[in-house]
Amino acid sequence: MLPDVPDFDIYAIDHLPENLIVADQRLIITWDDGKISHYPFVWLREYSPDAGTFNDITREQNIAVTDLPDELNISSTEIGADGSVIVNWQPENLDSRYHPGWLRAHCPSNPKPNFELPKRTPWTATRTATSQAFPPTFSGALINTDKEFSEWLGALHSSGVAVITDLPIAPEALEKVVDRIGPIRTSNFGRIFDVELKAETNSNAYTSQPLRAHTDLATREYQPGLQFFFCMENSVSGGETILTDGLAVAEKIRTDHPDEYAFLTEQPIPFVNTDRDSEYRYEVPILETDHHGDITTVRFTYWLRAPMTGDLATLDSLYSALRLFHHYADHEDYQLRFPLKPGDLIGVDNRRVLHGRTGFSPDVGHRWLRGCYMEREELESRLRVLDRQRRFRSA
Amino acid sequence: MLPDVPDFDIYAIDHLPENLIVADQRLIITWDDGKISHYPFVWLREYSPDAGTFNDITREQNIAVTDLPDELNISSTEIGADGSVIVNWQPENLDSRYHPGWLRAHCPSNPKPNFELPKRTPWTATRTATSQAFPPTFSGALINTDKEFSEWLGALHSSGVAVITDLPIAPEALEKVVDRIGPIRTSNFGRIFDVELKAETNSNAYTSQPLRAHTDLATREYQPGLQFFFCMENSVSGGETILTDGLAVAEKIRTDHPDEYAFLTEQPIPFVNTDRDSEYRYEVPILETDHHGDITTVRFTYWLRAPMTGDLATLDSLYSALRLFHHYADHEDYQLRFPLKPGDLIGVDNRRVLHGRTGFSPDVGHRWLRGCYMEREELESRLRVLDRQRRFRSA
């Protein structure tokens, strides 16, 4: 039987080890396609799948690096009949058996993950005009299948927006879908919130006024990664949904307006959301980037900016940058605009895609959306698990 | 009557405006203590507390910067008998009345916030040994008062750990306290989780094995900011609680080991938490810093590191840095160690203070903690609101 792996995944064996060399504190494997992998001793030792190193129920490490001997050595190596790699560790005299598929997938210099998340692809209104299917739209009748559900989630990940139509028009319809992804993130607006006209309200969302393209909850250090809206009723005149890809806006500004781009990515901006029973504050650039320079968060709850402090030149730069960002975010070339129908569920990447609505008359008809937040990582986790299950089925 | 302010706060009027000048697209106020404040037109205009600009129920802005006229002007200014500042905006012909306390507090070049969060103060075992009251400890009998509750929260913010003793030993005791702060963050371990021995488990936390000082959920982009544990039972031999201030460890490494500090703050490290129904992954330096270079997150769920990739020199640096971090985090000079008693509730800043436990015998006695997560910003929001309420009462 092939050795256990230190996770819950399945690893194809596309290549077998042909030769093992121990040298320079590492195990060097030559594979049957000529590729060579180098595994440092401590690296290899800490991922030994034996029950002392990995808890075989949780598949979590039982040890820390400091629990291992200072001087590790391999006294013997062997390639098993099934291609497994067997080494004897000294001074522990521990025999460790490694799965060749796992070793190959985790080659430190050339890893091959079983699954990679789809790429994020920016979009504009004009760049999607030729496609009938934007935003990506899926049928509520089919969403119960893992295949359709995966495709919806994949589209939501790569486009930052994806729709399901024709779900049963019932208050619990939202949770029935999103519970299949992961835990909902509760905020001061509750776990599920009803977006409709409210007299005694604590958010502009609960009025009939128009809302320009924006993200939600800019005052949270981790601005909610995903937002879901389910349409229960929409019989008002107006109240159309607006969507703008903040990633496309940011890339446009990066290319054409480098000064404003530098300001937006570097200058911390104060945000505040104050209510009778809460007061959230956070100071952060409007565009956050990772160590590759890729944009990770667009933060644009424009009505929650706190009064800016700083010298007058900084304040001037702020207003120039804001006007520029609004210019593109509210421009028809960048904006999708469509009415939600009862039974529609829309998922939006709230750290990337801005949403808004046109104003509506509060006197005729009723507009009622149910909404909730969730982290991006729940979507990513679900995509990985669905793909893992697919691989198990096809193995 | 004094003008409204664009938030829910109260502003003391310690100084009155003495003179107003309009020049260079700004209003210049000379105060009665000789201080001078400059308010750019667009800044001043966008915080006009009139009902068109600010929704007087939500106290949120109704407008975006792009809704304002391109060319703003002030045609007249006046200081009211109550010290309010009245300006007439053109071309809108809008009279705006500003509260002098609000204006002074928000002076762009010299703001004076009503409230500032307490400073974070690193601690070690030796630096706290002379103090009887560390970790800061509060009585369950008094925690119902806002004053005691504020002090507990303030201590939790500044020390990263604070205890309440002698709460009623009941499963709901945890929620009764933490619900007063803000919403709990649900994870794949649930909203509230029971830390006790479990046979079919998905986390090392639910075993009897020792756990070195660590943070929880390193695989989440936003590693939970706060963790609360409430002790229901603790009759085992062993199972003592371990606490280490990761901030103190990081500062020690910054001072004495600059190469390792650079690695820990700059090199993204992959983390993975894989289960039958979830697979969370994130890649990030172990120490995250803000634009001031201050440490915002210590990430050290050591058993959730994914197999590292990269060149062999990077892998060598990883293991050196990990050994160094463990060395301090597990060192008696840095570590507090004490048994939790039934009725104790401990709050820990999970992005800063590492926790752990000594192993215990699974056969004698029972150890049962109830736990949950929450974001740091809920604590900060609650501290602000409690202070605001205190100021309203004393006004």
Chai-1 contact restraints between the chains, C-beta under 6 A:
chainA,res_idxA,chainB,res_idxB,connection_type,confidence,min_distance_angstrom,max_distance_angstrom,comment,restraint_id
A,D7,B,T274,contact,1.0,0.0,6.0,A-B,restraint_1
A,F8,B,T274,contact,1.0,0.0,6.0,A-B,restraint_2
A,F8,B,R276,contact,1.0,0.0,6.0,A-B,restraint_3
A,P40,B,L315,contact,1.0,0.0,6.0,A-B,restraint_4
A,V42,B,Y319,contact,1.0,0.0,6.0,A-B,restraint_5
A,W43,B,L315,contact,1.0,0.0,6.0,A-B,restraint_6
A,Y47,B,P307,contact,1.0,0.0,6.0,A-B,restraint_7
A,I57,B,T201,contact,1.0,0.0,6.0,A-B,restraint_8
A,T58,B,T201,contact,1.0,0.0,6.0,A-B,restraint_9
A,T58,B,N202,contact,1.0,0.0,6.0,A-B,restraint_10
A,T58,B,S203,contact,1.0,0.0,6.0,A-B,restraint_11
A,T58,B,N204,contact,1.0,0.0,6.0,A-B,restraint_12
A,E60,B,N204,contact,1.0,0.0,6.0,A-B,restraint_13
A,E60,B,W303,contact,1.0,0.0,6.0,A-B,restraint_14
A,Q61,B,W303,contact,1.0,0.0,6.0,A-B,restraint_15
A,A64,B,R212,contact,1.0,0.0,6.0,A-B,restraint_16
A,A64,B,Y302,contact,1.0,0.0,6.0,A-B,restraint_17
A,A64,B,H326,contact,1.0,0.0,6.0,A-B,restraint_18
A,V65,B,Y319,contact,1.0,0.0,6.0,A-B,restraint_19
A,V65,B,L322,contact,1.0,0.0,6.0,A-B,restraint_20
A,V65,B,R323,contact,1.0,0.0,6.0,A-B,restraint_21
A,T66,B,R323,contact,1.0,0.0,6.0,A-B,restraint_22
A,T66,B,H326,contact,1.0,0.0,6.0,A-B,restraint_23
A,H106,B,P307,contact,1.0,0.0,6.0,A-B,restraint_24
A,P108,B,T309,contact,1.0,0.0,6.0,A-B,restraint_25
A,P111,B,T309,contact,1.0,0.0,6.0,A-B,restraint_26
A,P183,B,T186,contact,1.0,0.0,6.0,A-B,restraint_27
A,T186,B,P183,contact,1.0,0.0,6.0,A-B,restraint_28
A,T201,B,I57,contact,1.0,0.0,6.0,A-B,restraint_29
A,T201,B,T58,contact,1.0,0.0,6.0,A-B,restraint_30
A,N202,B,T58,contact,1.0,0.0,6.0,A-B,restraint_31
A,S203,B,T58,contact,1.0,0.0,6.0,A-B,restraint_32
A,N204,B,T58,contact,1.0,0.0,6.0,A-B,restraint_33
A,N204,B,E60,contact,1.0,0.0,6.0,A-B,restraint_34
A,R212,B,A64,contact,1.0,0.0,6.0,A-B,restraint_35
A,E221,B,E377,contact,1.0,0.0,6.0,A-B,restraint_36
A,Y222,B,Y222,contact,1.0,0.0,6.0,A-B,restraint_37
A,T274,B,D7,contact,1.0,0.0,6.0,A-B,restraint_38
A,T274,B,F8,contact,1.0,0.0,6.0,A-B,restraint_39
A,R276,B,F8,contact,1.0,0.0,6.0,A-B,restraint_40
A,S278,B,S381,contact,1.0,0.0,6.0,A-B,restraint_41
A,E279,B,S381,contact,1.0,0.0,6.0,A-B,restraint_42
A,E279,B,R384,contact,1.0,0.0,6.0,A-B,restraint_43
A,E279,B,V385,contact,1.0,0.0,6.0,A-B,restraint_44
A,Y280,B,E377,contact,1.0,0.0,6.0,A-B,restraint_45
A,Y280,B,S381,contact,1.0,0.0,6.0,A-B,restraint_46
A,Y302,B,A64,contact,1.0,0.0,6.0,A-B,restraint_47
A,W303,B,E60,contact,1.0,0.0,6.0,A-B,restraint_48
A,W303,B,Q61,contact,1.0,0.0,6.0,A-B,restraint_49
A,P307,B,Y47,contact,1.0,0.0,6.0,A-B,restraint_50
A,P307,B,H106,contact,1.0,0.0,6.0,A-B,restraint_51
A,T309,B,P108,contact,1.0,0.0,6.0,A-B,restraint_52
A,T309,B,P111,contact,1.0,0.0,6.0,A-B,restraint_53
A,L315,B,P40,contact,1.0,0.0,6.0,A-B,restraint_54
A,L315,B,W43,contact,1.0,0.0,6.0,A-B,restraint_55
A,Y319,B,V42,contact,1.0,0.0,6.0,A-B,restraint_56
A,Y319,B,V65,contact,1.0,0.0,6.0,A-B,restraint_57
A,L322,B,V65,contact,1.0,0.0,6.0,A-B,restraint_58
A,R323,B,V65,contact,1.0,0.0,6.0,A-B,restraint_59
A,R323,B,T66,contact,1.0,0.0,6.0,A-B,restraint_60
A,H326,B,A64,contact,1.0,0.0,6.0,A-B,restraint_61
A,H326,B,T66,contact,1.0,0.0,6.0,A-B,restraint_62
A,E377,B,E221,contact,1.0,0.0,6.0,A-B,restraint_63
A,E377,B,Y280,contact,1.0,0.0,6.0,A-B,restraint_64
A,S381,B,S278,contact,1.0,0.0,6.0,A-B,restraint_65
A,S381,B,E279,contact,1.0,0.0,6.0,A-B,restraint_66
A,S381,B,Y280,contact,1.0,0.0,6.0,A-B,restraint_67
A,R384,B,E279,contact,1.0,0.0,6.0,A-B,restraint_68
A,V385,B,E279,contact,1.0,0.0,6.0,A-B,restraint_69
